[in-house]
Amino acid sequence: MPDANLQTYRRRTRSLTRVTLGLWALFAVCMPMLVVPLNAFSIPYVDLQFGFLMMTQGALVAFTLVVWDFARRQDRIDRDHFRTGA
């Protein structure tokens, strides 16, 4: 019979992975749809369209934050399920 701790670990990890992939899909697929409406705004003095800036720089920041949050939460799950006693 499989260990209950291992089953809970796998369930929590699977859930976290689904949420992370959902956020990735939001930023990778849905956010580019907002480029055209955001291009109506322009950054003064640089004459750079806001939608272009958000998709080039904002997407990189968003992906970095998603990966950082995933690693932080996965580390917490690992510590909860595989504690090594001192």
PDB file of N, CA, C and O in Angstrom:
ATOM      1  N   MET A   1       0.845  -1.180   0.000  1.00  0.00           N
ATOM      2  CA  MET A   1       0.000   0.000   0.000  1.00  0.00           C
ATOM      3  C   MET A   1       0.895   1.250   0.000  1.00  0.00           C
ATOM      4  O   MET A   1       1.827   1.346   0.798  1.00  0.00           O
ATOM      5  N   PRO A   2       0.610   2.207  -0.896  1.00  0.00           N
ATOM      6  CA  PRO A   2       1.434   3.412  -0.977  1.00  0.00           C
ATOM      7  C   PRO A   2       1.341   4.237   0.313  1.00  0.00           C
ATOM      8  O   PRO A   2       0.319   4.240   1.000  1.00  0.00           O
ATOM      9  N   ASP A   3       2.410   4.916   0.608  1.00  0.00           N
ATOM     10  CA  ASP A   3       2.492   5.751   1.795  1.00  0.00           C
ATOM     11  C   ASP A   3       1.533   6.944   1.661  1.00  0.00           C
ATOM     12  O   ASP A   3       1.488   7.586   0.612  1.00  0.00           O
ATOM     13  N   ALA A   4       0.766   7.241   2.723  1.00  0.00           N
ATOM     14  CA  ALA A   4      -0.180   8.360   2.702  1.00  0.00           C
ATOM     15  C   ALA A   4       0.547   9.691   2.552  1.00  0.00           C
ATOM     16  O   ALA A   4       0.051  10.603   1.890  1.00  0.00           O
ATOM     17  N   ASN A   5       1.721   9.803   3.165  1.00  0.00           N
ATOM     18  CA  ASN A   5       2.513  11.019   3.053  1.00  0.00           C
ATOM     19  C   ASN A   5       2.935  11.262   1.600  1.00  0.00           C
ATOM     20  O   ASN A   5       2.901  12.394   1.118  1.00  0.00           O
ATOM     21  N   LEU A   6       3.328  10.201   0.918  1.00  0.00           N
ATOM     22  CA  LEU A   6       3.734  10.321  -0.478  1.00  0.00           C
ATOM     23  C   LEU A   6       2.552  10.700  -1.365  1.00  0.00           C
ATOM     24  O   LEU A   6       2.703  11.500  -2.287  1.00  0.00           O
ATOM     25  N   GLN A   7       1.393  10.140  -1.098  1.00  0.00           N
ATOM     26  CA  GLN A   7       0.198  10.479  -1.881  1.00  0.00           C
ATOM     27  C   GLN A   7      -0.179  11.947  -1.700  1.00  0.00           C
ATOM     28  O   GLN A   7      -0.511  12.634  -2.666  1.00  0.00           O
ATOM     29  N   THR A   8      -0.124  12.418  -0.465  1.00  0.00           N
ATOM     30  CA  THR A   8      -0.416  13.827  -0.199  1.00  0.00           C
ATOM     31  C   THR A   8       0.611  14.733  -0.873  1.00  0.00           C
ATOM     32  O   THR A   8       0.260  15.774  -1.430  1.00  0.00           O
ATOM     33  N   TYR A   9       1.860  14.337  -0.820  1.00  0.00           N
ATOM     34  CA  TYR A   9       2.925  15.105  -1.472  1.00  0.00           C
ATOM     35  C   TYR A   9       2.668  15.218  -2.974  1.00  0.00           C
ATOM     36  O   TYR A   9       2.756  16.302  -3.550  1.00  0.00           O
ATOM     37  N   ARG A  10       2.352  14.096  -3.590  1.00  0.00           N
ATOM     38  CA  ARG A  10       2.091  14.103  -5.034  1.00  0.00           C
ATOM     39  C   ARG A  10       0.870  14.937  -5.382  1.00  0.00           C
ATOM     40  O   ARG A  10       0.871  15.649  -6.386  1.00  0.00           O
ATOM     41  N   ARG A  11      -0.180  14.856  -4.555  1.00  0.00           N
ATOM     42  CA  ARG A  11      -1.396  15.630  -4.806  1.00  0.00           C
ATOM     43  C   ARG A  11      -1.105  17.125  -4.713  1.00  0.00           C
ATOM     44  O   ARG A  11      -1.540  17.897  -5.568  1.00  0.00           O
ATOM     45  N   ARG A  12      -0.373  17.536  -3.681  1.00  0.00           N
ATOM     46  CA  ARG A  12      -0.039  18.954  -3.513  1.00  0.00           C
ATOM     47  C   ARG A  12       0.871  19.453  -4.631  1.00  0.00           C
ATOM     48  O   ARG A  12       0.704  20.570  -5.121  1.00  0.00           O
ATOM     49  N   THR A  13       1.830  18.628  -5.032  1.00  0.00           N
ATOM     50  CA  THR A  13       2.736  19.020  -6.111  1.00  0.00           C
ATOM     51  C   THR A  13       1.990  19.134  -7.436  1.00  0.00           C
ATOM     52  O   THR A  13       2.231  20.058  -8.211  1.00  0.00           O
ATOM     53  N   ARG A  14       1.092  18.201  -7.690  1.00  0.00           N
ATOM     54  CA  ARG A  14       0.290  18.243  -8.916  1.00  0.00           C
ATOM     55  C   ARG A  14      -0.587  19.490  -8.943  1.00  0.00           C
ATOM     56  O   ARG A  14      -0.712  20.144  -9.978  1.00  0.00           O
ATOM     57  N   SER A  15      -1.192  19.814  -7.810  1.00  0.00           N
ATOM     58  CA  SER A  15      -2.038  20.999  -7.725  1.00  0.00           C
ATOM     59  C   SER A  15      -1.224  22.270  -7.972  1.00  0.00           C
ATOM     60  O   SER A  15      -1.660  23.157  -8.706  1.00  0.00           O
ATOM     61  N   LEU A  16      -0.056  22.355  -7.366  1.00  0.00           N
ATOM     62  CA  LEU A  16       0.810  23.516  -7.571  1.00  0.00           C
ATOM     63  C   LEU A  16       1.243  23.628  -9.025  1.00  0.00           C
ATOM     64  O   LEU A  16       1.302  24.729  -9.573  1.00  0.00           O
ATOM     65  N   THR A  17       1.544  22.511  -9.646  1.00  0.00           N
ATOM     66  CA  THR A  17       1.952  22.519 -11.050  1.00  0.00           C
ATOM     67  C   THR A  17       0.813  23.007 -11.942  1.00  0.00           C
ATOM     68  O   THR A  17       1.039  23.769 -12.882  1.00  0.00           O
ATOM     69  N   ARG A  18      -0.395  22.574 -11.651  1.00  0.00           N
ATOM     70  CA  ARG A  18      -1.551  23.032 -12.446  1.00  0.00           C
ATOM     71  C   ARG A  18      -1.755  24.536 -12.323  1.00  0.00           C
ATOM     72  O   ARG A  18      -1.996  25.216 -13.321  1.00  0.00           O
ATOM     73  N   VAL A  19      -1.661  25.052 -11.114  1.00  0.00           N
ATOM     74  CA  VAL A  19      -1.820  26.497 -10.917  1.00  0.00           C
ATOM     75  C   VAL A  19      -0.722  27.260 -11.653  1.00  0.00           C
ATOM     76  O   VAL A  19      -0.989  28.281 -12.288  1.00  0.00           O
ATOM     77  N   THR A  20       0.505  26.766 -11.568  1.00  0.00           N
ATOM     78  CA  THR A  20       1.626  27.429 -12.238  1.00  0.00           C
ATOM     79  C   THR A  20       1.441  27.414 -13.753  1.00  0.00           C
ATOM     80  O   THR A  20       1.677  28.424 -14.416  1.00  0.00           O
ATOM     81  N   LEU A  21       1.024  26.288 -14.298  1.00  0.00           N
ATOM     82  CA  LEU A  21       0.780  26.218 -15.744  1.00  0.00           C
ATOM     83  C   LEU A  21      -0.382  27.116 -16.154  1.00  0.00           C
ATOM     84  O   LEU A  21      -0.371  27.688 -17.244  1.00  0.00           O
ATOM     85  N   GLY A  22      -1.376  27.240 -15.291  1.00  0.00           N
ATOM     86  CA  GLY A  22      -2.491  28.145 -15.576  1.00  0.00           C
ATOM     87  C   GLY A  22      -2.034  29.593 -15.645  1.00  0.00           C
ATOM     88  O   GLY A  22      -2.447  30.339 -16.532  1.00  0.00           O
ATOM     89  N   LEU A  23      -1.179  29.988 -14.707  1.00  0.00           N
ATOM     90  CA  LEU A  23      -0.643  31.350 -14.741  1.00  0.00           C
ATOM     91  C   LEU A  23       0.232  31.565 -15.970  1.00  0.00           C
ATOM     92  O   LEU A  23       0.183  32.619 -16.605  1.00  0.00           O
ATOM     93  N   TRP A  24       1.032  30.553 -16.297  1.00  0.00           N
ATOM     94  CA  TRP A  24       1.863  30.660 -17.495  1.00  0.00           C
ATOM     95  C   TRP A  24       0.987  30.850 -18.733  1.00  0.00           C
ATOM     96  O   TRP A  24       1.287  31.687 -19.584  1.00  0.00           O
ATOM     97  N   ALA A  25      -0.103  30.071 -18.835  1.00  0.00           N
ATOM     98  CA  ALA A  25      -1.004  30.193 -19.985  1.00  0.00           C
ATOM     99  C   ALA A  25      -1.657  31.566 -20.018  1.00  0.00           C
ATOM    100  O   ALA A  25      -1.847  32.143 -21.089  1.00  0.00           O
ATOM    101  N   LEU A  26      -1.998  32.085 -18.860  1.00  0.00           N
ATOM    102  CA  LEU A  26      -2.600  33.423 -18.797  1.00  0.00           C
ATOM    103  C   LEU A  26      -1.652  34.465 -19.370  1.00  0.00           C
ATOM    104  O   LEU A  26      -2.048  35.294 -20.189  1.00  0.00           O
ATOM    105  N   PHE A  27      -0.388  34.415 -18.929  1.00  0.00           N
ATOM    106  CA  PHE A  27       0.571  35.408 -19.411  1.00  0.00           C
ATOM    107  C   PHE A  27       1.012  35.152 -20.847  1.00  0.00           C
ATOM    108  O   PHE A  27       1.290  36.099 -21.582  1.00  0.00           O
ATOM    109  N   ALA A  28       1.081  33.894 -21.256  1.00  0.00           N
ATOM    110  CA  ALA A  28       1.602  33.577 -22.590  1.00  0.00           C
ATOM    111  C   ALA A  28       0.538  33.661 -23.673  1.00  0.00           C
ATOM    112  O   ALA A  28       0.855  33.982 -24.818  1.00  0.00           O
ATOM    113  N   VAL A  29      -0.704  33.384 -23.342  1.00  0.00           N
ATOM    114  CA  VAL A  29      -1.744  33.325 -24.364  1.00  0.00           C
ATOM    115  C   VAL A  29      -2.714  34.494 -24.256  1.00  0.00           C
ATOM    116  O   VAL A  29      -3.017  35.141 -25.258  1.00  0.00           O
ATOM    117  N   CYS A  30      -3.198  34.768 -23.065  1.00  0.00           N
ATOM    118  CA  CYS A  30      -4.235  35.792 -22.910  1.00  0.00           C
ATOM    119  C   CYS A  30      -3.691  37.216 -22.908  1.00  0.00           C
ATOM    120  O   CYS A  30      -4.306  38.115 -23.482  1.00  0.00           O
ATOM    121  N   MET A  31      -2.558  37.425 -22.274  1.00  0.00           N
ATOM    122  CA  MET A  31      -2.018  38.778 -22.191  1.00  0.00           C
ATOM    123  C   MET A  31      -1.660  39.385 -23.554  1.00  0.00           C
ATOM    124  O   MET A  31      -1.872  40.583 -23.747  1.00  0.00           O
ATOM    125  N   PRO A  32      -1.125  38.605 -24.511  1.00  0.00           N
ATOM    126  CA  PRO A  32      -0.856  39.221 -25.814  1.00  0.00           C
ATOM    127  C   PRO A  32      -2.106  39.751 -26.523  1.00  0.00           C
ATOM    128  O   PRO A  32      -2.002  40.574 -27.432  1.00  0.00           O
ATOM    129  N   MET A  33      -3.269  39.288 -26.114  1.00  0.00           N
ATOM    130  CA  MET A  33      -4.509  39.817 -26.693  1.00  0.00           C
ATOM    131  C   MET A  33      -4.745  41.267 -26.278  1.00  0.00           C
ATOM    132  O   MET A  33      -5.508  41.983 -26.926  1.00  0.00           O
ATOM    133  N   LEU A  34      -4.098  41.696 -25.209  1.00  0.00           N
ATOM    134  CA  LEU A  34      -4.263  43.065 -24.723  1.00  0.00           C
ATOM    135  C   LEU A  34      -3.277  44.045 -25.347  1.00  0.00           C
ATOM    136  O   LEU A  34      -3.310  45.235 -25.033  1.00  0.00           O
ATOM    137  N   VAL A  35      -2.410  43.568 -26.216  1.00  0.00           N
ATOM    138  CA  VAL A  35      -1.388  44.446 -26.785  1.00  0.00           C
ATOM    139  C   VAL A  35      -2.018  45.563 -27.606  1.00  0.00           C
ATOM    140  O   VAL A  35      -1.631  46.723 -27.466  1.00  0.00           O
ATOM    141  N   VAL A  36      -2.959  45.241 -28.440  1.00  0.00           N
ATOM    142  CA  VAL A  36      -3.546  46.270 -29.315  1.00  0.00           C
ATOM    143  C   VAL A  36      -4.262  47.348 -28.500  1.00  0.00           C
ATOM    144  O   VAL A  36      -4.046  48.531 -28.762  1.00  0.00           O
ATOM    145  N   PRO A  37      -5.112  46.993 -27.519  1.00  0.00           N
ATOM    146  CA  PRO A  37      -5.715  48.079 -26.725  1.00  0.00           C
ATOM    147  C   PRO A  37      -4.684  48.873 -25.920  1.00  0.00           C
ATOM    148  O   PRO A  37      -4.834  50.084 -25.753  1.00  0.00           O
ATOM    149  N   LEU A  38      -3.644  48.209 -25.422  1.00  0.00           N
ATOM    150  CA  LEU A  38      -2.628  48.923 -24.643  1.00  0.00           C
ATOM    151  C   LEU A  38      -1.753  49.812 -25.517  1.00  0.00           C
ATOM    152  O   LEU A  38      -1.146  50.763 -25.023  1.00  0.00           O
ATOM    153  N   ASN A  39      -1.684  49.512 -26.799  1.00  0.00           N
ATOM    154  CA  ASN A  39      -0.874  50.344 -27.698  1.00  0.00           C
ATOM    155  C   ASN A  39      -1.488  51.721 -27.913  1.00  0.00           C
ATOM    156  O   ASN A  39      -0.849  52.599 -28.493  1.00  0.00           O
ATOM    157  N   ALA A  40      -2.715  51.918 -27.455  1.00  0.00           N
ATOM    158  CA  ALA A  40      -3.327  53.247 -27.542  1.00  0.00           C
ATOM    159  C   ALA A  40      -2.593  54.230 -26.630  1.00  0.00           C
ATOM    160  O   ALA A  40      -2.628  55.439 -26.859  1.00  0.00           O
ATOM    161  N   PHE A  41      -1.936  53.714 -25.607  1.00  0.00           N
ATOM    162  CA  PHE A  41      -1.160  54.560 -24.698  1.00  0.00           C
ATOM    163  C   PHE A  41       0.285  54.585 -25.152  1.00  0.00           C
ATOM    164  O   PHE A  41       0.809  53.601 -25.674  1.00  0.00           O
ATOM    165  N   SER A  42       0.911  55.716 -24.946  1.00  0.00           N
ATOM    166  CA  SER A  42       2.303  55.869 -25.326  1.00  0.00           C
ATOM    167  C   SER A  42       3.082  56.434 -24.156  1.00  0.00           C
ATOM    168  O   SER A  42       2.570  57.255 -23.396  1.00  0.00           O
ATOM    169  N   ILE A  43       4.318  55.992 -24.014  1.00  0.00           N
ATOM    170  CA  ILE A  43       5.170  56.498 -22.936  1.00  0.00           C
ATOM    171  C   ILE A  43       5.791  57.810 -23.411  1.00  0.00           C
ATOM    172  O   ILE A  43       6.453  57.857 -24.448  1.00  0.00           O
ATOM    173  N   PRO A  44       5.567  58.878 -22.634  1.00  0.00           N
ATOM    174  CA  PRO A  44       6.067  60.182 -23.069  1.00  0.00           C
ATOM    175  C   PRO A  44       7.593  60.235 -23.163  1.00  0.00           C
ATOM    176  O   PRO A  44       8.294  59.504 -22.463  1.00  0.00           O
ATOM    177  N   TYR A  45       8.082  61.084 -24.012  1.00  0.00           N
ATOM    178  CA  TYR A  45       9.500  61.371 -24.241  1.00  0.00           C
ATOM    179  C   TYR A  45      10.249  60.234 -24.941  1.00  0.00           C
ATOM    180  O   TYR A  45      11.293  60.466 -25.551  1.00  0.00           O
ATOM    181  N   VAL A  46       9.731  59.020 -24.859  1.00  0.00           N
ATOM    182  CA  VAL A  46      10.390  57.899 -25.511  1.00  0.00           C
ATOM    183  C   VAL A  46       9.612  57.487 -26.750  1.00  0.00           C
ATOM    184  O   VAL A  46      10.156  56.858 -27.657  1.00  0.00           O
ATOM    185  N   ASP A  47       8.332  57.848 -26.782  1.00  0.00           N
ATOM    186  CA  ASP A  47       7.415  57.512 -27.863  1.00  0.00           C
ATOM    187  C   ASP A  47       7.378  55.996 -28.096  1.00  0.00           C
ATOM    188  O   ASP A  47       7.482  55.519 -29.226  1.00  0.00           O
ATOM    189  N   LEU A  48       7.230  55.268 -27.009  1.00  0.00           N
ATOM    190  CA  LEU A  48       7.179  53.814 -27.039  1.00  0.00           C
ATOM    191  C   LEU A  48       5.766  53.386 -26.688  1.00  0.00           C
ATOM    192  O   LEU A  48       5.192  53.862 -25.708  1.00  0.00           O
ATOM    193  N   GLN A  49       5.211  52.496 -27.479  1.00  0.00           N
ATOM    194  CA  GLN A  49       3.854  52.038 -27.218  1.00  0.00           C
ATOM    195  C   GLN A  49       3.830  51.151 -25.983  1.00  0.00           C
ATOM    196  O   GLN A  49       4.685  50.282 -25.813  1.00  0.00           O
ATOM    197  N   PHE A  50       2.833  51.379 -25.115  1.00  0.00           N
ATOM    198  CA  PHE A  50       2.761  50.702 -23.829  1.00  0.00           C
ATOM    199  C   PHE A  50       2.534  49.199 -23.985  1.00  0.00           C
ATOM    200  O   PHE A  50       3.103  48.418 -23.222  1.00  0.00           O
ATOM    201  N   GLY A  51       1.728  48.778 -24.941  1.00  0.00           N
ATOM    202  CA  GLY A  51       1.477  47.351 -25.160  1.00  0.00           C
ATOM    203  C   GLY A  51       2.742  46.617 -25.554  1.00  0.00           C
ATOM    204  O   GLY A  51       2.989  45.510 -25.076  1.00  0.00           O
ATOM    205  N   PHE A  52       3.540  47.212 -26.412  1.00  0.00           N
ATOM    206  CA  PHE A  52       4.809  46.609 -26.814  1.00  0.00           C
ATOM    207  C   PHE A  52       5.736  46.449 -25.625  1.00  0.00           C
ATOM    208  O   PHE A  52       6.367  45.404 -25.460  1.00  0.00           O
ATOM    209  N   LEU A  53       5.823  47.488 -24.787  1.00  0.00           N
ATOM    210  CA  LEU A  53       6.678  47.434 -23.608  1.00  0.00           C
ATOM    211  C   LEU A  53       6.215  46.342 -22.643  1.00  0.00           C
ATOM    212  O   LEU A  53       7.039  45.599 -22.111  1.00  0.00           O
ATOM    213  N   MET A  54       4.920  46.241 -22.417  1.00  0.00           N
ATOM    214  CA  MET A  54       4.408  45.241 -21.476  1.00  0.00           C
ATOM    215  C   MET A  54       4.634  43.820 -21.979  1.00  0.00           C
ATOM    216  O   MET A  54       4.869  42.916 -21.177  1.00  0.00           O
ATOM    217  N   MET A  55       4.569  43.610 -23.267  1.00  0.00           N
ATOM    218  CA  MET A  55       4.765  42.255 -23.776  1.00  0.00           C
ATOM    219  C   MET A  55       6.234  41.875 -23.853  1.00  0.00           C
ATOM    220  O   MET A  55       6.564  40.692 -23.776  1.00  0.00           O
ATOM    221  N   THR A  56       7.118  42.843 -24.002  1.00  0.00           N
ATOM    222  CA  THR A  56       8.536  42.495 -24.059  1.00  0.00           C
ATOM    223  C   THR A  56       9.161  42.419 -22.676  1.00  0.00           C
ATOM    224  O   THR A  56       9.885  41.471 -22.372  1.00  0.00           O
ATOM    225  N   GLN A  57       8.891  43.398 -21.845  1.00  0.00           N
ATOM    226  CA  GLN A  57       9.507  43.430 -20.516  1.00  0.00           C
ATOM    227  C   GLN A  57       8.581  42.874 -19.442  1.00  0.00           C
ATOM    228  O   GLN A  57       9.027  42.148 -18.554  1.00  0.00           O
ATOM    229  N   GLY A  58       7.312  43.204 -19.514  1.00  0.00           N
ATOM    230  CA  GLY A  58       6.362  42.757 -18.502  1.00  0.00           C
ATOM    231  C   GLY A  58       6.192  41.249 -18.480  1.00  0.00           C
ATOM    232  O   GLY A  58       6.044  40.661 -17.410  1.00  0.00           O
ATOM    233  N   ALA A  59       6.211  40.614 -19.646  1.00  0.00           N
ATOM    234  CA  ALA A  59       6.066  39.162 -19.697  1.00  0.00           C
ATOM    235  C   ALA A  59       7.270  38.481 -19.061  1.00  0.00           C
ATOM    236  O   ALA A  59       7.110  37.479 -18.365  1.00  0.00           O
ATOM    237  N   LEU A  60       8.463  39.001 -19.285  1.00  0.00           N
ATOM    238  CA  LEU A  60       9.659  38.427 -18.660  1.00  0.00           C
ATOM    239  C   LEU A  60       9.602  38.538 -17.140  1.00  0.00           C
ATOM    240  O   LEU A  60       9.963  37.600 -16.429  1.00  0.00           O
ATOM    241  N   VAL A  61       9.156  39.669 -16.655  1.00  0.00           N
ATOM    242  CA  VAL A  61       9.034  39.858 -15.206  1.00  0.00           C
ATOM    243  C   VAL A  61       7.975  38.909 -14.655  1.00  0.00           C
ATOM    244  O   VAL A  61       8.180  38.290 -13.611  1.00  0.00           O
ATOM    245  N   ALA A  62       6.852  38.792 -15.346  1.00  0.00           N
ATOM    246  CA  ALA A  62       5.780  37.908 -14.884  1.00  0.00           C
ATOM    247  C   ALA A  62       6.239  36.456 -14.859  1.00  0.00           C
ATOM    248  O   ALA A  62       5.984  35.756 -13.879  1.00  0.00           O
ATOM    249  N   PHE A  63       6.901  35.988 -15.895  1.00  0.00           N
ATOM    250  CA  PHE A  63       7.389  34.611 -15.923  1.00  0.00           C
ATOM    251  C   PHE A  63       8.411  34.363 -14.817  1.00  0.00           C
ATOM    252  O   PHE A  63       8.405  33.300 -14.196  1.00  0.00           O
ATOM    253  N   THR A  64       9.284  35.332 -14.568  1.00  0.00           N
ATOM    254  CA  THR A  64      10.263  35.195 -13.503  1.00  0.00           C
ATOM    255  C   THR A  64       9.576  35.089 -12.145  1.00  0.00           C
ATOM    256  O   THR A  64       9.969  34.269 -11.315  1.00  0.00           O
ATOM    257  N   LEU A  65       8.559  35.905 -11.913  1.00  0.00           N
ATOM    258  CA  LEU A  65       7.833  35.845 -10.650  1.00  0.00           C
ATOM    259  C   LEU A  65       7.067  34.536 -10.489  1.00  0.00           C
ATOM    260  O   LEU A  65       6.980  34.001  -9.384  1.00  0.00           O
ATOM    261  N   VAL A  66       6.514  34.019 -11.578  1.00  0.00           N
ATOM    262  CA  VAL A  66       5.795  32.744 -11.515  1.00  0.00           C
ATOM    263  C   VAL A  66       6.756  31.614 -11.162  1.00  0.00           C
ATOM    264  O   VAL A  66       6.432  30.768 -10.328  1.00  0.00           O
ATOM    265  N   VAL A  67       7.925  31.588 -11.782  1.00  0.00           N
ATOM    266  CA  VAL A  67       8.903  30.539 -11.491  1.00  0.00           C
ATOM    267  C   VAL A  67       9.427  30.677 -10.065  1.00  0.00           C
ATOM    268  O   VAL A  67       9.587  29.670  -9.375  1.00  0.00           O
ATOM    269  N   TRP A  68       9.695  31.891  -9.611  1.00  0.00           N
ATOM    270  CA  TRP A  68      10.163  32.113  -8.250  1.00  0.00           C
ATOM    271  C   TRP A  68       9.120  31.649  -7.234  1.00  0.00           C
ATOM    272  O   TRP A  68       9.459  31.005  -6.241  1.00  0.00           O
ATOM    273  N   ASP A  69       7.850  31.976  -7.484  1.00  0.00           N
ATOM    274  CA  ASP A  69       6.786  31.564  -6.574  1.00  0.00           C
ATOM    275  C   ASP A  69       6.620  30.048  -6.564  1.00  0.00           C
ATOM    276  O   ASP A  69       6.397  29.453  -5.510  1.00  0.00           O
ATOM    277  N   PHE A  70       6.729  29.424  -7.732  1.00  0.00           N
ATOM    278  CA  PHE A  70       6.646  27.966  -7.800  1.00  0.00           C
ATOM    279  C   PHE A  70       7.753  27.317  -6.975  1.00  0.00           C
ATOM    280  O   PHE A  70       7.494  26.385  -6.213  1.00  0.00           O
ATOM    281  N   ALA A  71       8.972  27.799  -7.121  1.00  0.00           N
ATOM    282  CA  ALA A  71      10.102  27.222  -6.386  1.00  0.00           C
ATOM    283  C   ALA A  71       9.934  27.411  -4.882  1.00  0.00           C
ATOM    284  O   ALA A  71      10.237  26.506  -4.105  1.00  0.00           O
ATOM    285  N   ARG A  72       9.458  28.571  -4.472  1.00  0.00           N
ATOM    286  CA  ARG A  72       9.251  28.844  -3.051  1.00  0.00           C
ATOM    287  C   ARG A  72       8.182  27.927  -2.467  1.00  0.00           C
ATOM    288  O   ARG A  72       8.370  27.353  -1.395  1.00  0.00           O
ATOM    289  N   ARG A  73       7.071  27.791  -3.163  1.00  0.00           N
ATOM    290  CA  ARG A  73       5.990  26.928  -2.673  1.00  0.00           C
ATOM    291  C   ARG A  73       6.380  25.455  -2.715  1.00  0.00           C
ATOM    292  O   ARG A  73       6.030  24.700  -1.807  1.00  0.00           O
ATOM    293  N   GLN A  74       7.096  25.038  -3.751  1.00  0.00           N
ATOM    294  CA  GLN A  74       7.518  23.634  -3.832  1.00  0.00           C
ATOM    295  C   GLN A  74       8.512  23.314  -2.729  1.00  0.00           C
ATOM    296  O   GLN A  74       8.495  22.211  -2.182  1.00  0.00           O
ATOM    297  N   ASP A  75       9.368  24.251  -2.398  1.00  0.00           N
ATOM    298  CA  ASP A  75      10.300  24.044  -1.294  1.00  0.00           C
ATOM    299  C   ASP A  75       9.541  23.850   0.015  1.00  0.00           C
ATOM    300  O   ASP A  75       9.909  23.006   0.833  1.00  0.00           O
ATOM    301  N   ARG A  76       8.488  24.628   0.208  1.00  0.00           N
ATOM    302  CA  ARG A  76       7.676  24.475   1.416  1.00  0.00           C
ATOM    303  C   ARG A  76       6.990  23.106   1.448  1.00  0.00           C
ATOM    304  O   ARG A  76       6.930  22.471   2.501  1.00  0.00           O
ATOM    305  N   ILE A  77       6.481  22.653   0.319  1.00  0.00           N
ATOM    306  CA  ILE A  77       5.862  21.327   0.246  1.00  0.00           C
ATOM    307  C   ILE A  77       6.896  20.251   0.554  1.00  0.00           C
ATOM    308  O   ILE A  77       6.619  19.315   1.305  1.00  0.00           O
ATOM    309  N   ASP A  78       8.087  20.383  -0.025  1.00  0.00           N
ATOM    310  CA  ASP A  78       9.150  19.409   0.240  1.00  0.00           C
ATOM    311  C   ASP A  78       9.497  19.352   1.728  1.00  0.00           C
ATOM    312  O   ASP A  78       9.645  18.267   2.292  1.00  0.00           O
ATOM    313  N   ARG A  79       9.625  20.519   2.364  1.00  0.00           N
ATOM    314  CA  ARG A  79       9.954  20.548   3.786  1.00  0.00           C
ATOM    315  C   ARG A  79       8.840  19.952   4.639  1.00  0.00           C
ATOM    316  O   ARG A  79       9.115  19.283   5.635  1.00  0.00           O
ATOM    317  N   ASP A  80       7.593  20.187   4.261  1.00  0.00           N
ATOM    318  CA  ASP A  80       6.468  19.646   5.031  1.00  0.00           C
ATOM    319  C   ASP A  80       6.425  18.134   4.986  1.00  0.00           C
ATOM    320  O   ASP A  80       6.042  17.498   5.968  1.00  0.00           O
ATOM    321  N   HIS A  81       6.810  17.546   3.863  1.00  0.00           N
ATOM    322  CA  HIS A  81       6.642  16.100   3.688  1.00  0.00           C
ATOM    323  C   HIS A  81       7.912  15.290   3.908  1.00  0.00           C
ATOM    324  O   HIS A  81       7.840  14.091   4.179  1.00  0.00           O
ATOM    325  N   PHE A  82       9.052  15.917   3.795  1.00  0.00           N
ATOM    326  CA  PHE A  82      10.312  15.149   3.924  1.00  0.00           C
ATOM    327  C   PHE A  82      11.244  15.829   4.909  1.00  0.00           C
ATOM    328  O   PHE A  82      12.395  16.119   4.583  1.00  0.00           O
ATOM    329  N   ARG A  83      10.760  16.081   6.092  1.00  0.00           N
ATOM    330  CA  ARG A  83      11.597  16.689   7.131  1.00  0.00           C
ATOM    331  C   ARG A  83      12.656  15.714   7.574  1.00  0.00           C
ATOM    332  O   ARG A  83      12.400  14.526   7.774  1.00  0.00           O
ATOM    333  N   THR A  84      13.834  16.236   7.721  1.00  0.00           N
ATOM    334  CA  THR A  84      14.897  15.424   8.279  1.00  0.00           C
ATOM    335  C   THR A  84      15.133  15.942   9.687  1.00  0.00           C
ATOM    336  O   THR A  84      15.496  17.103   9.876  1.00  0.00           O
ATOM    337  N   GLY A  85      14.934  15.107  10.645  1.00  0.00           N
ATOM    338  CA  GLY A  85      15.094  15.514  12.037  1.00  0.00           C
ATOM    339  C   GLY A  85      16.546  15.731  12.403  1.00  0.00           C
ATOM    340  O   GLY A  85      17.430  15.003  11.953  1.00  0.00           O
ATOM    341  N   ALA A  86      16.782  16.735  13.219  1.00  0.00           N
ATOM    342  CA  ALA A  86      18.149  17.036  13.637  1.00  0.00           C
ATOM    343  C   ALA A  86      18.444  16.385  14.959  1.00  0.00           C
ATOM    344  O   ALA A  86      19.550  16.521  15.481  1.00  0.00           O
TER     345      ALA A  86
END
